[in-house]
Amino acid sequence: MAVHLAVYWIITIRCPLHYLLSRANQQNTTLSVQLVNVPHLHHYIPEQNKNLDNFRDHSKTNYANYMGEDDYILADICRKKNNKNDDNNNNNSDSNDNKQFKRPTSSKIIRSFLRAGPRRKTFFDPKTTKAAIVTCGGLCPGLNTVIYHIVSSLIKLYGVEDILGIRGGFHGFYNGVEPLQLTEKLVEGIQHDGGTMLGAARGGFDSEKIFNAIKNWNVNIVFIIGGDGTHRGALKLHELAKERKEPIAFVGIPKTIDNDIDIIDRSFGFETAIEEARNAIKSAKTEAECAPNGVGIVKLMGRHAGFIAVHATLASGDVDLVLIAELPVNVNPGDPKNCLEHVKKAILNNGHAVVVVAEGAGEDILIKESSQFAKPLMKRAVTEGTTIKHQTNAQGVQPKLPPIGQWIKERLKKYLKEKDINATVKYIDPSYMIRSVPANGADNVYCLLLGQNSVHGVMAGYSGFSVALVNNKVVYIPIDQLVKNSPRAVNPNGRTVERILSITHQPR
């Protein structure tokens, strides 16, 4: 829809209309609004819709306002490609952040997502509804908090008493392990603990086995907590239910400590991870300061997205070098701009250096490396049948990465020795400690929002969607939209990287 047709929707979603229109007029741009609809069970099985009044007990809560079916929230502005020359025009921009504003003619799409919250009508009858919760993938701060608030909201806000906890990820649907019967008493206090009371595992996705288990257990709504691969599995289950016209609702809750899921502001546990990673960096600096020519290397999560590494560095201010998958790693001894030389200069200037390495950094170098250190690593990867690429399948399984942190340590020690610098290099890997800690206050609040609003969505009859913050508002996002461009990564030409360079002064 053109600008004049989009005015009503822009006003509805509280967008700065005058700003958007002025920018569009200045650049001869067509501005349109895309309302991203969420799948609803009554669209393909209307006969199953009981269309019940939402009889939540408002005496137990002040949260009594209902969201409308046309309550949308502005998400972002993205440019719609008009011709083949658009890609060439991209290269003429100074930064990716500004590409969308530098073209003389283009079409811009404003994506708007459905506001999360309770609806006036419910699809499911709480008296006959049975829910299941599963946690998949690796650990992340806040998993127990999300479980707690899902269970609490189902029981306290809607009166759903029959809730199964599936143990051990997707495997738990069919491996013979009896699910837990989740009650208020059983989940009491788990929001203060790290990990997940249900256990988590990668892989195990078998759509037919999982769907049959859901049917056999008479489950109506399924909460699936996991990352990109897990959400792809949730989408397949939703599509299977839709194809078979089964009244089963599936909702995903984004869980990735790397913060690499597209569209959303951030994933839960990310702020806690930054906090813990900063503490590890502080410890590495202390170690480095207390040793002659000390170097502290901290390896952090981030196989293809270096958000934790860059944000922890920004939060710390003590880092001399950051290596992430999105930026090339230069270790060429003949190049004065190589990163090893930069560390050497930091040691000579300050007496010590701190290096942060994301787990996916320099992967291409290590693959090509012919040293005696690298060969066994690559041989092991081949033996285990892994393909070293950035990919995640529907089962949430990701290929094994070579240990770049240890390689950097050995390469740095060798380089400094060749430069007649007797350095003390310490390597710290706090990854699993970070993953297993309880969520901090900010993440706990976020988990509450996700848990409550996921319950509101499925009880209203929405399915095949995920719930997350977008523009600091909790919204419902169709899973197919969420995984379309996931996983996301740090923009190598963006402002965040520029801030990193201004702090570390590392070569580009």
N, C-alpha and C positions, 0 to 999 in steps of 0.2 A: 504494500500500500504506500502511496506517495505521502509527502510531508503533510498536506492538508488533511489526509485521511488518518494520519497517525496522531493528530493533536490530542484527541480525547484520551487515547491510551497513554500518551506521555504524561498528561495531567494526572491520570488515575494512578500511575506508578510513581508519582512524586519526583519526576525527573526535572532537572533544570532546563526547562523548555527553551528559554530565550538563548541560552548558551548553545544548545544543540542546533537550533535553527540558524543562529548567526554563523556558526561554523559551516553549516551545510550551504547557506546562501553564498558565503564568501568563496567557496570552492566549487560551486556549481555541482553540488552533490545531492543525489536523491536519498532521502532518509526514510527508511521503512522500519516497521515494528514486526518482529516475529514472536508471536505468543506461543511458547513451547508447551503444548498440552501434555498432560500426564495420563497414561492409560488407566481406564476405569473398568471394573468388572461388569458394570451394567451395559457397557458398549457391546459386549459379545455374549453375555448371558443375562439379558434383562429379566428373564423369568425367575432368576435366583435372587433378585434384589428385593429384600423385605422392606426397604425404604422406611426404616424405623426412625422415630425421633431420637435424637441424641439425648439420652436420659442420664448423662453423667451427674453424679451427686455433687451439686454446686455448694452444698453445705460444707463440703470438705475442702473447697478451693474457691478462690476468687477469680480463677481463670475461666470466666463464663462467656466471654465473647466468642462468636463464631466467625470463621473466615468465609468470604463469599467465593463462589466458583469462578468469578472473574477478577479476583484479587491477585494481580501480578506484580512482580518486583523487577525493576530494571536490572539486568545482569551486566551486559557489556555492549560495546559497539565494535563490530567487525566489518571489514570491507568486503563486499561481494565482487568477485572478479568479473569484469565485463569483456575482456578480450585477451588475446594471447600475449600482448605486450605488457600485461600487468606484471608478470614475473621479472621482465627486464627492468621495469620501473622500480621494482623493489630494491634493486642493487644500487640505485642512485640515491637512496636515503642515507642520512648520516647514522641513524640508529633504527633498530626494529621497533622501538617504542613509538617512533614518530612516523612510521611508514604510512599509516592510514590517513594522516593529515597532510601529506605532501603531494598528492596526485591532483592534477587539475580537474579531472572528471572521474567520478566513481559513484558507486552505490553503497551506502552504509546500512547495515542491518542492526537494529537494536533487539537483542534477545531478551525476552522477559519470561521469568519462571513463576510458577504458581506459588503463592505464599503458603507456607506451612502453617498448620494449626487445626483445631477441631472444626468439623463441619456440622451443620444443623441436622443432617440426616446420616444415619449409619447404614452400611450395607449388611453388616453381620450382627446377629443377635448374641450379645455377650453370654447369655445363658447356655448357648450351644456351641460357642466358639472355642477352638483349641489352637493354641499357639506353639511355635517352636522357635528356638534361638540357637544359632550356631556361630562360632568364631573360627575364622580360617586364616591361614598364612602365619607369619611370624608374630611375635609379641610386640605390643605397643602400649605405652602408658594410657590408661583410660578404658581399657577393655572391660574390666570389672565394673567400672562406673556406668558404662553404657548398658550392660546387662542389668545392673541394679535398677536403673531408671525405666527400662523397658518393662521389667517385671512389676515394679511399683506402679507404673502408669496403667498397665493392663488391669491390675487388681483394684487399685484405689479410684481411678478415674472412670473405668468402664465395667468393673465387676467380672472380668474374665479371670477365672480361677484355675483353669486347666492349662498349664504352661510346661512344656518340655524343654530341657536343656540338652542339646545334642553334644556329645562328648568327642573331642578329637577331630574337629573339622568335618569336612564332607564325608570322611570315612565313617563317622559316627552314625550315619543314616543306615548303614547296611553291614557293619563289621561285627554285629552281634552284641555290642556293648549297650546295655540298657540305658536309655536317657534318664536324666535326673528329673524329678518332679519339682519344679521350682516354686517356692512359696516365699512369702514375705520374711518369714523367720529364717529360711535357708540363705537368702541373699543379704540379710541384715549385716551391715558393716563391710561388705566386700568392696565398696567404693573407696575404701582406704587402703586397699591392697593392690600391688602390682600384678601383672599377668592376667590370666583368665581362669575362673573357677571351672570352666567347661573344657579347658585344654584347647590347644590349637595345633594345626598341622597343615603342611602344604600338600597339594595334590589330592587324590582321592575322588575327583569329580567324575561321576558316572550318572548321567542325567536320568536314565531309565531306573536304575537301582534307587536313586534318591527319590524320584517321583513316586515310585511304588511304595517306598517306606512312608512317605507323606500321606499317601492315600490309605495305606493300611492302618496308620495311627489316627486317621480321621482328623488330620491337621488342616485348619482353614487358613491360617496366616503364618508366614515364615519370615523371620528376621535373620538376614545374612550379613554378618559383619566381616569385612575384608577389603582387600585392595582391588587393583585393576583386574587381575585374573579372576578373583572371586566374584566380582561384579559381572564379568562376562558369563560365568557359570550361572549366576542368579538370573541373568537375562534369558539364558537358554531354558531354565526352568519355567520362567514366566511365559515364554513363547510356547512351551509344551502344554502348559495349563490352558492357554488361550486356544491352541489348536484343538484340544480335547474338550473345550468348554467346561472346564472344572472350576468351581468357585473357590479358588485358592489364590490368595494375594501374597506377593513376594516383594519385600522391601530390602534394599541394600543400605548399609551405613558405611561410608568410606573410612577405611582404616589403612593408612600408610604412614609410617613414621618419616618417610622421605618427602612427604608433602607433594607427591608427583601426580596427583589426579587432576585432570583438566577441569576447568570452569570454577571450581569451588575456591573460596578465599584461602582456606587452610584445612588440613585434616586434624582430627583430634590426636593429642599426644605430641604434636610437633613443637609446641611451645615448651613442654616439659623436656623434650629432647634437646632443644637449644640450651636450656638452662643447665642440664647435666653435661652436655658437650663443653660448655664454657668452663665448668668446673674441671673437666679433664685437661683443657688447654691451660688453665691456671696451674695445675699440678705439673704439667710438662714444662712450663716456664720455670717453676721453682726448681725442678730437677736440672734444667739447663743452666740456670744461674749459679747453682751450687757446684758445678763441675767445670774444670778448665776447658775452654772452647766447647761448652756444652750445647748439644742440639736435642731438642725434644720433638719427636714426631708423633702426632696423634692421628690415628686412622678412624674415620667416622663413616656412618652409613651414607649411601648415595651411589647406587650402581650406575644410573644414567641421569640422575638429577642431584646436583650438589647443593640443594637448598640448606641442609643441615650444616654443611661445611662453611658456606658463605655467611649464613646468619649467625652461627656461633662465632665466627671470626669477627663479624661486625659488633657482636655483643661483647667480645673480649677486648679487642684492641691490642692484643699482645702477640699477634701472629705476623711472621715475616714472609711466609709463602703459603699460598693455598693452591692445591691441585684438585681439579674437578674434571669430570668426564666431558663437560661442555667446552672446555678450553684445551688447546693443544699443550702437551707437555714437552718442553724442549730440554733435552739432556745432552745435546751435542757439545762435547768439550771444546770444539773449535769455534763455537759461536759465543761471543762475549755476552749475549743475552740469555744464555742457558740458565735454567733455574738453579742448578748446582752452584754456579758462580755467584748468583744472587745470595744464596745461603752463606757462602764463603765471606762475602763482603759484610753481611750482617754480623758474622762472628768477629771479624776484624774490627768493626765499628763499635759493637756492643758487648763483645765477650761471649755472646751466646746467640742462639736462634731458635725459633719455634716454627714448625712446619705442620700444616693440616692437610691430610690426604683423604679425599673421598674414595670409597672402595672401587669405583669405576674409572678413576682417573688413569690416564696413560695406558689403557688396555692395548691399544694398537702398538705401542712401543714394546710392551712386554711380549706380545705375540711374535714380533719380528726379532726380538732380542736373541742373539746367538751365544750369549755367555753361558757358562756352566751353571750359573744360578737359575737362569730362565728355562733352560731346556727340560729339566725334570718337571717343572711346573706345567709346561705345555704337554709333556708326555703324559702326565697324570690326567690332564683334562681330556686328552684323546682316549686314554684307557677307560675313563669313566663314561665315555660316550657323550660328553657335553659339547655343545656348540657355543663358542664364546661370542655371543651377540646379545644386543639389548632387546629382549623379548620376554613376554610372559604369556603362558597359555591359559586356557579356560580353567585349568585346575589350579592356577596360582603358582605353578612351578617355574622357577627361573633358573637358567643355566649357571653353573659355577663360574665365578670370576677368579682369575689368578691373584695371588696376594701382592698387590701393588705396593702396599705399605712397607712390607719387609724388603721388597726389591729396591725401593727408594732408599731405605736405610743402608743396605749394602752398597748401592751405587754411590751414595753420598759419602760414606766412609772411605771408599776407594778413591774418590775424587779429591777429598780433603787431604788424604795421605799423599797423593801425587803432588799436591800444592804445599807440602811440608807443614801441614797443620795437623797436629795430634789432637783429634777431637774425641769427645765422649758423646756417643749417640745413643739416646734412649728411645725405645719404641713403646707406645701405649695404645692399646686397642680396647676402648671402653664400650664397644658396640652393644654387647649383650647386657652389660650393666645398665646402659641407658634404656634399652628395650623393656627391662623388667621392673623399673621403678614405678611407684604409684604416680598418678597424674597430679600435677600441681593445681592450684586453685582455679586458674583461668581455664585449663583444660577440663576440670571437673564441671564447671559451669557449662562449657560447651557440650560435654557429654550428656548433661541433663537435657539440654535443648534438643539434641539428636534423639535421645531415648524417648522423650515425651512426644515429639512431633512425628516420629516414625509410627508410634502407636495411633496417633490421631489420623494419619494418612491411611493405614491399612484398615482401620475400623470404618472409615468412610467409604472403603471399597477401591481405593487406588492400588495399583499393582504395577510391577516392573519399573519402579522408580527408586531413587535414592534421596536422602535428605542431608542437607549441608548448608553452610553459610555461603551466601553470595551477596556481595555488597553489604555485608554485615547484617543480612536478614536471612532467616532460616527459610529455605524453599524446597520444593519437590522438583527433582530433576529426572526426566526419563533416563533409564540406564543406558539406552542406546546412544543418547546424546553425551552422557558422561564418559563412556569408553571410546567414543568416536575418535578423539584425538589424544587420548591418554596412552602412555604416560607423558606428562609435560616435563620440561627441563628448564634450567636457568638460561635466560637469554644472554648469549655471549657478548652481545653488543648493547645490552640494556644498562639501566642506571645502577642496578645492584652490583654488577661486575665493575662498573666505574668506581663505585664506592670502595670496593675491595682493593682495587689498584691504588686508590688514593691513600689507603691505610698501610698496605704492605709495601708499596713502591716496587712490586715485582715487575719484571719485564713482560711485555705483552707479546 
